[in-house]
Amino acid sequence: MTHWADLNEVTTSLGIRLLFLVYRVFGRLPVLIILYPVIFWFFIASKVARNSSLEYLNQLYLYSNGATPKPTSINVFKHLYAFGECILDKLIIWSGRLDDLEYSLDGLEGFDTLVGKKSGAVIVVSHLGNLDFCRAIARRYPDLRLTVLVHTTHAVKFNQLLKSINPESALNIIQVSKFSMHDAILLSEKIQDGELIAIAGDRVPLLWGNTVGVNFLGSQANLPLGPYLLAKSLGAPLFSLTSIKVDGQYQLGCKRICDWDDLDKVSTADVSAAAQTFATVLEDGCLKAPFQWFNFYPFWQINDGF
């Protein structure tokens, strides 16, 4: 079976640079027009992405009792096109032109409490919407420090691309596929210093296994166990953070997933319950913005969970 980490990136560094150059010179509309043939080529060329989108739209359509877009080829194209537009928005955000986009920070009440305590936390994120837009959080919390854990070199390369566009844009990234004891000690120190550690919660680890079973969009699915074990091992609260585009406006949301006071008493049932809470957060986001979940690989694959 195909693993998401084995899939090639859909865009090249040169192509992204050219699109951003067009945006800077001519504005957003010409880029959106150029994206149509680019995404159409991707629609034709990538059977995995096309079938995965269709599978997701079908799951969502059944789960919503027909309230979301039908699983048709046209809507698959719309889904892929939304991803292309998301890439453009990422470049706009990290180039320092955040105000070119519409957004709301009304859903960050959970962060108010977190930052007020000046305590560290683990943030479980996803490929729902445009997480890079969470840079807007820095406008409310300028002293916030964030480290992002990534699974592949793809994210590292994209971070290097962002840095070439804006040297101040680079994230503090640790590639967990090469995770070491030194990294574990470093993360513990970051939590003690009140920093945040972000880790994706909707893609299974590279070596399969280490997953926890949840009900997602009406079917059994497996989510990575990492965010919950990380929060437990660091003795840190776990929050979810989302940023979805609804009617052209980005909406940020933060929710406390769990805060295990007595770590010795955390059971497998507690971990499963936390994972299910996060799955529900994803479901809510998919219902609000059906074309905003960008997981273009066979998600509902059958493998052993936690």
KEVOSE-409743 format. One line per field, with one value per atom (N, C-alpha, C): x, y, z. Coordinates in Angstrom, 3 decimals. Example, Ala and Ser with C-alpha at 12.3 -4.5 7.8 and 13.67 -1.06 7.14 Angstrom:
# KEVOSE-409743
x 13.190,12.300,13.200,12.850,13.670,12.900
y -5.690,-4.500,-3.300,-2.250,-1.060,0.030
z 7.800,7.800,7.800,7.080,7.140,7.870
//
This chain:
# KEVOSE-409743
x 0.842,0.000,0.884,0.350,1.097,1.108,2.287,2.407,2.553,1.955,1.969,3.383,4.318,5.683,6.424,5.877,6.516,6.085,5.077,4.568,5.456,5.648,6.441,5.659,6.381,5.745,5.073,3.945,3.174,3.699,4.568,5.084,6.589,7.268,8.705,9.019,10.229,10.650,10.595,11.041,11.045,9.630,8.721,7.339,6.696,6.956,6.392,6.953,8.247,8.878,8.259,8.008,7.422,6.012,5.221,3.868,3.889,4.818,4.881,5.352,6.234,6.682,5.511,4.682,3.496,2.575,2.427,1.566,2.103,3.391,3.980,3.868,3.924,3.889,2.458,1.614,0.292,-0.875,-0.613,-1.697,-2.220,-3.263,-3.770,-4.517,-5.339,-6.200,-5.420,-4.333,-3.588,-3.042,-2.631,-2.125,-3.249,-4.424,-5.556,-5.929,-5.756,-6.025,-4.974,-3.708,-2.618,-2.763,-3.310,-3.453,-4.370,-5.327,-6.271,-5.572,-4.735,-4.056,-3.059,-2.424,-1.473,-2.188,-3.309,-4.058,-4.711,-5.123,-5.716,-4.687,-3.436,-2.370,-2.197,-2.200,-2.046,-3.231,-4.417,-5.638,-5.506,-4.964,-4.809,-3.661,-2.553,-1.319,-1.285,-1.941,-1.822,-3.075,-3.010,-4.138,-4.343,-3.243,-3.345,-4.097,-3.698,-4.358,-5.816,-6.073,-7.440,-8.347,-7.891,-8.704,-8.848,-7.794,-7.853,-8.846,-8.852,-9.820,-11.240,-11.432,-12.764,-13.226,-12.308,-12.630,-13.034,-12.262,-12.567,-13.909,-14.153,-15.416,-16.607,-16.420,-17.489,-17.769,-16.692,-16.859,-17.592,-17.175,-17.774,-19.223,-19.508,-20.874,-21.830,-21.387,-22.214,-22.376,-21.281,-21.309,-22.235,-22.270,-23.083,-24.514,-24.837,-26.165,-26.474,-25.466,-25.668,-25.563,-25.119,-25.042,-23.759,-22.776,-21.488,-21.396,-20.407,-20.309,-20.280,-20.941,-20.985,-19.597,-19.308,-18.007,-17.963,-17.807,-17.753,-16.363,-16.081,-14.793,-14.612,-15.691,-15.613,-15.229,-15.830,-15.520,-14.137,-13.656,-12.268,-11.332,-11.623,-10.802,-10.855,-12.036,-12.166,-11.331,-11.304,-10.541,-9.039,-8.561,-7.160,-6.818,-7.759,-7.530,-7.415,-8.225,-8.153,-6.775,-6.159,-4.812,-3.802,-3.959,-3.087,-3.203,-4.431,-4.650,-4.049,-4.074,-3.479,-1.968,-1.315,0.125,0.420,-0.402,-0.231,-0.367,-1.366,-1.576,-0.403,0.197,1.371,2.491,2.720,3.776,3.467,2.210,1.800,2.035,1.663,1.800,3.261,4.115,5.508,6.348,5.790,6.488,6.263,5.414,5.148,3.956,3.156,2.013,0.707,0.686,-0.461,-1.750,-1.681,-2.883,-3.481,-2.828,-3.432,-4.581,-4.660,-5.674,-6.654,-7.870,-8.877,-8.800,-8.897,-8.814,-9.483,-9.753,-10.340,-9.567,-9.287,-8.585,-9.525,-10.830,-11.821,-11.834,-11.204,-11.297,-10.109,-9.384,-8.144,-8.267,-9.475,-9.654,-8.771,-8.578,-7.740,-6.305,-5.829,-4.475,-4.327,-5.389,-5.333,-4.956,-5.587,-5.298,-3.885,-3.501,-2.186,-1.067,-1.158,-0.108,-0.091,-1.259,-1.329,-0.566,-0.552,0.180,1.665,2.035,3.424,3.975,3.113,3.523,3.617,4.469,4.626,3.465,3.329,2.254,2.605,1.967,2.057,0.823,1.037,-0.062,-0.204,-1.354,-1.584,-2.279,-1.658,-2.154,-2.500,-2.903,-3.340,-3.130,-3.537,-3.498,-4.873,-5.628,-6.916,-6.695,-6.972,-6.780,-5.316,-4.956,-3.608,-2.980,-2.250,-1.680,-0.682,-0.048,0.913,0.260,-1.062,-1.744,-1.689,-1.372,-1.282,-0.152,0.645,1.633,0.936,-0.343,-1.093,-1.218,-1.056,-1.136,-0.073,1.065,2.166,1.771,0.748,0.304,-0.357,-0.975,-1.598,-0.612,0.244,1.208,2.615,3.205,4.521,5.658,5.491,6.570,6.433,5.447,5.203,6.330,6.829,7.896,7.397,7.672,7.102,8.159,8.159,8.982,8.050,8.336,7.480,8.207,7.554,8.101,7.537,8.404,7.954,8.465,7.763,8.091,9.055,9.057,9.848,10.692,11.562,12.398,11.606,10.376,9.574,9.327,8.925,8.627,9.885,11.007,12.270,12.618,12.448,12.747,11.810,10.533,9.588,9.946,10.399,10.837,12.031,12.936,14.076,13.621,12.573,12.016,11.426,10.703,10.129,11.225,12.302,13.407,14.045,14.082,14.655,13.784,12.475,11.549,11.588,11.657,11.705,12.590,13.818,14.747,14.196,13.186,12.626,11.520,11.231,10.082,10.389,11.650,12.012,11.485,10.941,10.447,11.556,11.391,12.292,11.767,12.465,11.966,12.889,12.270,13.000,12.369,13.185,12.683,12.642,11.430,11.285,11.653,11.791,12.257,13.703,14.384,15.760,15.845,14.778,14.657,15.703,16.311,17.378,17.105,17.908,17.786,18.062,18.990,19.277,18.027,17.272,16.041,15.021,14.929,13.987,14.307,15.588,16.007,15.723,15.978,15.737,14.261,13.374,11.939,11.486,12.035,11.693,12.084,13.243,13.703,12.807,12.361,11.481,10.160,9.604,8.343,8.533,9.641,9.919,10.090,10.558,10.747,9.475,8.386,7.117,6.903,7.668,7.505,6.428,6.007,5.012,5.681,5.216,5.729,4.568,4.645,3.566,3.919,2.940,3.138,1.839,1.947,0.760,0.085,-1.242,-1.993,-2.883,-2.679,-3.553,-2.789,-1.502,-0.739,0.050,-0.070,0.547,2.055,2.807,4.277,4.835,6.084,6.742,6.820,6.965,7.145,5.825,4.693,3.377,3.304,2.394,2.310,2.192,2.264,2.192,1.007,-0.140,-1.348,-2.421,-3.432,-4.572,-5.831,-6.730,-7.942,-8.991,-9.618,-10.692,-11.793,-12.938,-14.012,-13.950,-13.714,-13.560,-14.446,-15.362,-16.326,-17.092,-17.431,-18.282,-17.577,-16.252,-15.509,-14.299,-13.831,-12.653,-11.415,-10.599,-9.358,-8.280,-7.044,-5.918,-5.205,-4.990,-4.243,-2.927,-1.919,-0.636,-0.746,-0.042,-0.048,0.888,1.801,2.852,2.436,1.430,1.069,0.685,0.006,-0.491,0.629,1.502,2.650,3.625,3.749,4.645,4.150,2.855,2.283,2.434,2.234,2.343,3.790,4.732,6.130,6.700,6.198,6.680,5.880,4.798,3.956,3.320,2.935,2.414,0.966,0.172,-1.191,-1.168,-2.233,-2.320,-3.486,-3.192,-4.207,-4.253,-5.399,-5.486,-5.498,-4.997,-4.981,-5.328,-6.351,-6.780,-6.892,-6.803,-6.964,-7.600,-8.906,-9.624,-10.171,-10.299,-10.792,-12.269,-13.096,-14.544,-15.028,-15.628,-16.133,-15.043,-13.818,-12.734,-12.017,-12.428,-11.804,-11.233,-9.984,-9.381,-9.921,-10.295,-10.806,-9.922,-9.342,-8.488,-9.287,-8.931,-9.606,-8.628,-8.829,-7.971,-8.843,-8.499,-9.271,-8.344,-8.610,-7.838,-8.281,-7.340,-7.645,-7.563,-6.493,-6.345,-5.281,-5.363,-4.371,-4.299,-3.410,-3.343,-2.540,-3.228,-2.564,-1.706,-2.241,-1.511,-1.087,0.137,0.590,0.666,0.872,0.978,-0.356,-1.434,-2.761,-3.369,-2.593,-3.095,-3.173,-4.352,-4.575,-4.675,-4.702,-4.895,-6.248,-7.225,-8.551,-8.490,-7.666,-7.499,-6.885,-5.883,-5.224,-6.198,-6.980,-7.961,-9.009,-9.428,-10.425,-9.881,-8.607,-7.982,-7.896,-7.505,-7.412,-8.779,-9.816,-11.163,-11.633,-11.248,-11.581,-10.965,-9.712,-9.057,-9.730,-10.113,-10.809,-12.113,-12.785,-14.027,-13.751,-12.619,-12.218,-12.038,-11.376,-11.181,-12.517,-13.420,-14.728,-15.461,-15.451,-16.133,-15.549,-14.215,-13.571,-13.914,-13.963,-14.305,-15.736,-16.637,-18.021,-18.138,-17.355,-17.390,-16.724,-15.653,-14.896,-14.507,-15.424,-15.213,-13.994,-13.564,-12.426,-11.100,-11.085,-9.910,-9.061,-9.416,-8.581,-7.655,-6.370,-5.407,-4.568,-5.223,-4.536,-4.741,-3.914,-4.116,-3.360,-3.739,-3.225,-4.309,-4.264,-5.320,-5.368,-6.260,-6.279,-6.901,-7.977,-8.693,-8.115,-6.796,-6.158,-6.295,-6.400,-6.590,-5.232,-4.947,-3.753,-4.025,-3.224,-3.482,-3.303,-4.256,-4.190,-3.873,-3.933,-3.566,-4.696
y -1.199,0.000,1.258,2.330,3.575,4.332,4.759,5.593,7.039,7.955,9.367,9.909,9.409,9.934,9.503,8.477,8.018,8.823,9.687,10.450,11.647,11.945,13.103,14.380,15.470,16.765,17.144,17.857,18.178,19.433,20.150,21.373,21.408,22.102,22.262,23.630,23.768,25.055,26.143,25.828,26.823,27.254,26.279,26.601,27.493,27.207,28.020,29.430,29.525,30.853,31.679,31.040,31.755,32.232,31.378,31.772,32.958,32.922,34.018,35.299,35.177,36.350,36.971,36.145,36.648,37.365,36.781,37.409,38.787,38.891,40.160,41.241,40.824,41.815,42.147,41.114,41.314,41.120,40.557,40.351,38.934,38.693,37.349,36.730,37.516,36.966,36.241,36.808,36.067,34.723,34.672,33.405,32.369,32.799,31.879,31.341,32.174,31.722,30.717,31.019,30.118,28.764,28.774,27.536,26.520,26.977,26.046,24.993,25.371,24.321,23.515,24.163,23.451,22.353,22.711,21.726,20.691,21.092,20.117,19.053,19.491,18.523,17.571,18.123,17.288,16.337,16.823,16.008,14.801,15.027,13.947,13.013,13.595,12.828,12.026,12.509,11.851,11.042,9.768,8.876,8.725,8.687,8.526,9.708,10.925,12.112,12.164,11.849,11.898,10.899,9.667,8.643,8.911,9.451,9.742,10.866,11.875,12.959,12.431,11.581,11.012,10.195,9.414,8.611,9.510,10.569,11.501,12.193,12.699,13.398,12.461,11.195,10.216,9.943,9.780,9.577,10.753,11.950,13.154,13.306,12.987,13.107,12.171,10.949,9.986,10.406,10.861,11.267,12.454,13.373,14.582,14.392,13.163,12.881,13.754,13.937,14.666,16.170,16.683,18.136,18.742,17.917,18.398,18.072,18.610,18.381,16.898,16.567,15.187,14.725,13.444,12.917,12.761,13.871,13.867,14.317,14.110,14.521,16.030,16.771,18.232,18.667,18.035,18.401,17.912,16.832,16.420,17.500,18.022,19.106,20.332,20.674,21.817,21.603,20.361,20.019,20.224,19.723,19.893,21.364,22.086,23.507,24.285,23.913,24.556,24.373,23.215,22.969,23.901,24.091,25.016,26.424,26.836,28.168,28.273,27.175,27.142,27.364,26.765,26.972,28.447,29.092,30.525,31.310,30.982,31.696,31.504,30.313,30.080,31.053,31.220,32.117,33.561,33.935,35.291,35.527,34.542,34.659,34.829,33.935,33.939,35.009,35.676,36.816,38.077,37.966,39.115,39.939,39.424,40.176,39.591,39.337,38.707,39.473,40.797,41.607,41.548,40.844,40.611,39.609,38.900,37.871,38.291,37.784,38.043,36.959,37.365,36.375,36.884,35.929,36.238,35.485,36.151,35.540,35.270,35.213,35.097,33.723,32.708,31.364,30.948,31.923,31.609,31.762,31.595,31.760,30.800,29.584,28.611,29.073,29.818,30.330,31.428,32.188,33.246,32.660,31.548,30.883,30.318,29.695,29.062,30.079,31.157,32.170,32.910,33.068,33.742,32.998,31.671,30.862,30.769,31.151,31.057,29.647,28.666,27.270,26.650,25.641,24.978,24.055,23.691,22.793,22.128,20.986,20.314,20.692,21.076,21.484,20.449,19.766,18.791,19.517,19.457,20.168,19.151,19.635,18.730,19.371,18.645,19.162,19.684,20.098,20.743,22.245,22.818,24.245,24.604,25.779,26.318,26.645,25.681,25.880,27.032,27.311,28.413,29.736,29.802,31.044,31.316,30.296,30.473,31.423,31.834,32.861,34.141,34.284,35.455,35.509,34.345,34.306,35.203,35.316,36.128,37.588,38.009,39.401,39.633,38.578,38.705,38.329,37.361,36.868,36.965,38.136,38.327,37.549,37.140,36.420,34.900,34.447,33.014,32.351,31.224,30.489,29.100,28.700,27.464,26.627,25.321,24.351,23.372,23.087,22.209,20.892,19.777,18.455,17.984,17.573,17.122,15.718,15.002,13.602,13.412,14.334,14.115,15.325,15.137,16.240,17.230,16.845,17.760,19.068,18.952,20.151,20.974,20.292,21.006,21.811,21.207,21.892,23.073,22.900,24.002,25.152,24.804,25.829,26.606,25.903,26.568,27.507,27.095,27.954,29.219,29.067,30.236,31.182,30.604,31.422,32.212,31.619,32.338,33.512,33.393,34.485,35.556,35.111,36.040,35.422,35.918,35.326,35.246,36.054,36.039,35.000,34.267,33.369,31.975,31.609,30.222,29.763,28.548,27.947,27.170,26.936,26.052,24.634,23.849,22.535,21.428,20.341,19.123,17.992,17.271,16.164,14.902,14.427,13.335,11.981,11.885,10.620,10.352,11.404,11.273,11.683,11.395,11.822,11.134,11.891,11.362,11.696,11.122,11.425,12.902,13.459,14.889,15.720,15.317,16.029,15.925,14.736,14.533,15.456,15.558,16.450,17.895,18.238,19.600,19.969,19.056,19.322,19.493,18.683,18.813,20.182,20.659,21.982,23.076,22.896,23.882,23.990,22.854,22.856,23.564,23.271,23.908,25.416,25.854,27.282,27.960,27.199,27.795,27.833,27.053,27.043,26.054,26.175,25.283,24.341,23.103,22.112,21.613,21.804,21.407,20.112,19.219,17.945,17.564,17.060,16.688,15.469,15.502,14.412,13.663,13.872,13.192,12.405,12.142,11.288,10.273,9.001,7.941,7.953,7.430,7.451,6.710,7.001,6.421,4.903,4.355,2.911,2.199,2.870,2.334,2.069,1.286,1.026,2.301,2.180,3.325,4.225,3.606,4.352,4.082,4.923,4.753,4.821,3.871,3.804,4.810,5.474,6.431,6.242,6.831,6.894,8.261,8.288,9.548,9.548,10.476,10.594,9.286,8.641,7.462,6.152,6.157,4.920,4.843,3.629,3.426,3.952,4.696,5.225,5.168,5.308,5.294,6.626,7.189,8.423,8.109,8.939,8.688,8.825,7.978,7.983,9.057,9.541,10.444,11.653,12.441,13.645,13.354,12.238,11.914,11.363,10.533,10.041,11.173,12.113,13.243,14.105,14.413,15.215,14.496,13.189,12.401,12.380,12.138,12.021,13.358,14.463,15.789,16.388,15.718,16.248,17.576,17.701,18.976,18.825,19.889,19.840,19.745,19.195,19.019,19.837,20.685,21.515,21.166,21.391,21.328,22.753,22.912,24.224,24.038,24.755,24.652,26.039,26.069,27.318,26.995,27.163,26.808,28.052,27.950,29.066,28.853,29.743,29.649,30.931,30.784,31.942,33.006,32.538,33.455,34.028,33.661,34.184,33.048,33.196,32.206,32.354,31.214,31.189,30.261,30.784,29.994,29.422,28.224,27.593,26.854,26.928,26.252,25.531,24.291,23.519,22.691,22.669,21.812,20.364,19.505,18.095,17.299,17.502,16.798,17.485,17.261,17.774,16.771,15.787,14.702,15.128,15.355,15.815,14.712,13.497,12.366,11.438,11.604,10.866,9.360,8.963,7.537,6.814,7.578,6.977,7.113,7.598,7.728,6.343,5.941,4.604,4.656,3.480,3.419,4.005,3.856,4.431,5.958,6.537,7.995,8.495,7.772,8.147,8.032,6.950,6.763,7.865,8.265,9.321,10.655,10.925,12.167,12.172,11.031,10.930,11.104,10.555,10.700,12.153,12.858,14.282,15.062,14.736,15.408,15.043,13.780,13.360,14.136,14.415,15.198,16.633,17.186,18.525,18.548,17.501,17.396,17.278,16.464,16.303,17.628,18.387,19.679,20.610,20.598,21.440,21.014,19.705,19.200,19.558,19.558,19.923,21.420,22.248,23.688,24.050,23.352,23.662,22.352,21.757,20.412,20.261,21.318,21.210,21.583,21.666,22.185,21.116,19.845,18.797,18.242,18.517,18.233,16.999,15.864,14.589,13.743,13.943,13.277,11.951,11.051,9.684,8.792,7.475,6.580,6.584,7.352,7.569,6.395,5.837,4.781,3.416,3.286,1.989,1.159,-0.125,-1.027,-1.465,-1.074,-1.586,-1.557,-2.240,-2.407,-1.096,-0.761,0.441,0.147,1.185,1.097,0.439
z 0.000,0.000,0.000,-0.559,-0.672,0.649,1.048,2.235,1.800,2.560,2.152,1.992,2.798,2.740,1.480,0.771,-0.448,-1.676,-1.511,-2.635,-2.914,-4.199,-4.582,-4.330,-4.120,-3.977,-5.291,-5.224,-6.419,-7.092,-6.448,-7.042,-6.888,-7.774,-7.670,-7.129,-6.613,-6.069,-7.127,-8.349,-9.422,-9.773,-9.871,-10.192,-9.153,-7.891,-6.814,-6.863,-7.122,-7.206,-8.337,-9.478,-10.611,-10.301,-9.652,-9.275,-8.319,-7.381,-6.416,-7.092,-8.068,-8.813,-9.566,-10.185,-10.883,-9.896,-8.708,-7.692,-7.306,-7.082,-6.640,-7.708,-8.969,-10.052,-10.479,-10.595,-11.183,-10.212,-9.033,-8.087,-8.071,-7.326,-7.063,-8.247,-8.928,-9.985,-11.076,-11.633,-12.663,-12.176,-10.911,-10.369,-10.299,-9.881,-9.795,-11.177,-12.201,-13.571,-14.019,-13.732,-14.100,-13.406,-12.203,-11.436,-12.118,-12.920,-13.541,-14.404,-15.375,-16.150,-15.313,-14.326,-13.466,-12.684,-12.072,-11.279,-12.177,-13.384,-14.311,-14.684,-14.913,-15.194,-14.013,-12.811,-11.618,-11.479,-11.784,-11.738,-12.670,-13.865,-14.832,-14.452,-14.000,-13.802,-12.503,-11.453,-10.148,-9.816,-10.125,-9.830,-8.327,-7.580,-6.126,-5.502,-5.869,-5.316,-5.749,-7.017,-7.544,-6.817,-6.683,-6.017,-4.526,-3.912,-2.477,-2.194,-3.058,-2.915,-3.074,-4.063,-4.293,-3.100,-2.525,-1.344,-0.172,0.046,1.138,0.934,-0.271,-0.540,-0.380,-0.746,-0.581,0.889,1.683,3.129,3.755,3.383,3.951,3.520,2.266,1.733,2.474,2.705,3.439,4.895,5.500,6.911,7.132,6.167,6.300,5.792,5.398,4.840,3.630,2.788,1.547,1.654,2.793,2.984,2.417,2.097,1.567,0.069,-0.636,-2.082,-2.447,-3.556,-4.024,-4.491,-4.371,-4.815,-6.330,-7.041,-8.500,-8.968,-10.224,-10.781,-10.696,-10.919,-10.836,-9.425,-8.418,-7.037,-6.608,-7.197,-6.961,-7.474,-8.674,-9.227,-8.310,-7.797,-6.886,-5.623,-5.169,-3.977,-4.234,-5.378,-5.736,-5.980,-6.577,-6.842,-5.528,-4.538,-3.221,-2.605,-2.874,-2.381,-3.064,-4.381,-5.097,-4.565,-4.274,-3.716,-2.319,-1.589,-0.249,-0.329,-1.337,-1.525,-1.761,-2.586,-2.840,-1.544,-0.740,0.515,1.474,1.462,2.304,1.951,0.647,0.203,0.574,0.455,0.825,2.315,3.114,4.571,4.963,4.442,4.865,4.182,3.187,2.588,3.406,4.448,5.303,4.878,3.908,3.404,3.943,5.223,5.872,5.644,5.599,5.458,4.059,3.129,1.817,1.915,3.041,3.246,4.341,4.240,5.264,6.331,7.601,8.662,9.940,10.822,12.126,13.199,14.300,15.435,16.603,16.307,17.385,18.052,17.427,17.985,18.831,19.398,20.116,21.630,22.161,23.603,24.402,23.861,24.556,24.684,23.698,23.753,24.799,25.032,26.039,27.402,27.739,29.010,29.022,27.912,27.816,27.944,27.186,27.203,28.533,29.134,30.426,31.499,31.415,32.388,32.065,30.844,30.378,30.554,30.252,30.370,28.984,28.846,27.571,27.271,26.013,25.616,24.294,24.064,22.777,21.973,20.710,19.843,18.745,18.692,17.636,16.487,15.324,14.151,13.066,11.903,10.851,9.489,8.454,7.090,6.692,7.687,7.476,7.386,6.216,6.045,5.845,6.278,6.057,7.400,7.944,9.269,9.295,8.157,8.120,8.476,8.311,8.654,10.158,10.920,12.365,12.743,11.740,12.018,12.504,12.137,12.576,14.092,14.735,16.190,16.812,16.125,16.648,16.800,16.085,16.219,17.575,18.099,19.419,20.517,20.218,21.212,20.639,20.622,19.978,20.633,21.890,22.585,22.476,21.738,21.607,20.815,21.308,20.627,20.255,19.008,18.478,17.768,18.072,17.357,16.661,15.384,14.597,14.323,14.639,14.349,13.016,12.077,10.765,10.500,9.600,9.332,8.171,7.207,6.001,5.660,4.671,4.200,3.359,2.920,2.103,2.847,4.115,4.901,5.139,5.310,5.508,4.258,3.078,1.829,1.618,1.968,1.795,2.742,3.934,4.874,4.319,3.629,3.008,1.899,1.170,0.125,0.737,1.830,2.506,2.976,3.472,3.961,2.824,1.616,0.480,0.060,0.290,-0.032,1.044,2.290,3.421,4.495,4.686,5.663,7.074,7.395,8.742,8.896,7.822,7.852,8.370,8.465,8.762,10.117,10.115,11.344,12.032,13.328,14.056,13.868,13.036,12.629,13.129,13.613,13.959,13.165,12.398,11.595,12.461,12.778,13.737,13.153,11.830,11.261,11.651,12.149,12.617,14.089,14.827,16.216,17.084,17.993,18.843,20.303,21.189,22.609,22.869,22.102,22.229,21.935,20.905,20.559,21.690,22.310,23.406,24.582,24.911,26.003,25.633,24.380,23.901,24.007,23.622,23.691,25.136,26.032,27.445,27.980,27.565,27.989,27.419,26.196,25.567,26.316,26.696,27.451,28.784,29.474,30.765,30.627,29.441,29.194,28.674,28.599,28.172,26.675,25.919,24.466,24.037,22.775,22.195,21.200,21.159,20.224,19.387,18.079,17.178,16.454,16.344,15.669,14.965,13.746,12.978,13.584,13.591,14.195,13.229,11.903,10.943,9.884,10.117,9.208,10.016,9.650,10.437,10.250,11.220,11.165,9.963,9.653,8.489,8.555,9.745,9.880,10.162,9.794,10.111,11.618,12.084,13.520,14.328,15.656,16.552,16.222,16.036,15.717,16.758,16.743,17.627,16.774,16.972,16.177,16.638,15.672,15.953,14.926,15.223,14.248,13.596,12.283,11.568,10.335,10.296,9.196,8.983,10.086,10.034,9.772,9.644,9.396,10.310,10.524,11.341,10.623,11.350,10.790,11.860,11.436,12.364,12.352,13.528,13.697,14.397,14.205,14.869,16.379,17.065,18.523,19.087,18.249,18.687,19.502,19.064,19.824,21.270,21.485,22.824,23.708,23.124,23.878,24.183,23.241,23.456,24.610,24.610,25.693,27.030,27.020,28.252,28.746,27.848,28.260,28.731,28.155,28.543,29.699,30.076,31.157,30.780,29.493,28.986,28.547,28.647,28.116,26.601,26.038,24.590,24.045,23.077,22.416,20.933,20.320,18.859,18.328,17.112,16.470,15.001,14.542,13.149,12.530,11.202,10.468,9.128,9.019,7.796,7.112,5.813,5.003,4.719,5.254,5.089,4.421,3.233,2.475,2.291,1.990,1.692,2.895,4.104,5.325,6.151,6.604,7.477,8.898,9.466,10.834,11.659,12.716,13.588,14.744,15.137,16.260,17.148,18.443,19.412,20.432,20.741,21.715,22.576,23.877,24.779,24.576,24.221,23.989,25.279,26.036,27.311,28.146,29.422,30.372,31.513,31.354,32.318,33.538,34.655,35.877,36.501,36.544,37.121,35.985,35.505,34.333,34.575,35.828,36.131,35.947,35.932,35.826,34.429,33.478,32.109,31.475,31.079,30.530,29.007,28.404,26.952,26.567,27.454,27.190,27.177,28.051,28.075,26.776,26.291,25.045,23.874,23.865,22.792,22.804,24.012,24.129,23.619,23.916,23.438,21.920,21.335,19.877,19.232,19.866,19.320,19.391,20.439,20.549,19.394,19.074,17.958,16.639,16.484,15.261,15.090,16.191,16.135,15.706,16.154,15.714,14.197,13.671,12.226,11.497,12.029,11.405,11.311,12.394,12.403,11.336,11.212,10.215,8.796,8.553,7.224,6.840,7.802,7.524,7.204,7.891,7.648,6.323,5.980,4.764,4.077,3.310,2.754,1.865,1.190,0.279,0.937,2.271,2.963,3.649,3.506,4.114,3.040,3.167,2.107,2.414,2.508,2.709,1.465,0.440,-0.833,-0.902,-0.021,-0.058,0.524,0.305,0.809,2.331,2.893,4.341,5.095,4.571,5.292,4.947,5.095,4.866,6.131,5.948,7.084,7.634,8.871,9.555,11.044,11.790,13.221,13.952,14.815,15.610,17.053,17.870,19.280,20.068
//
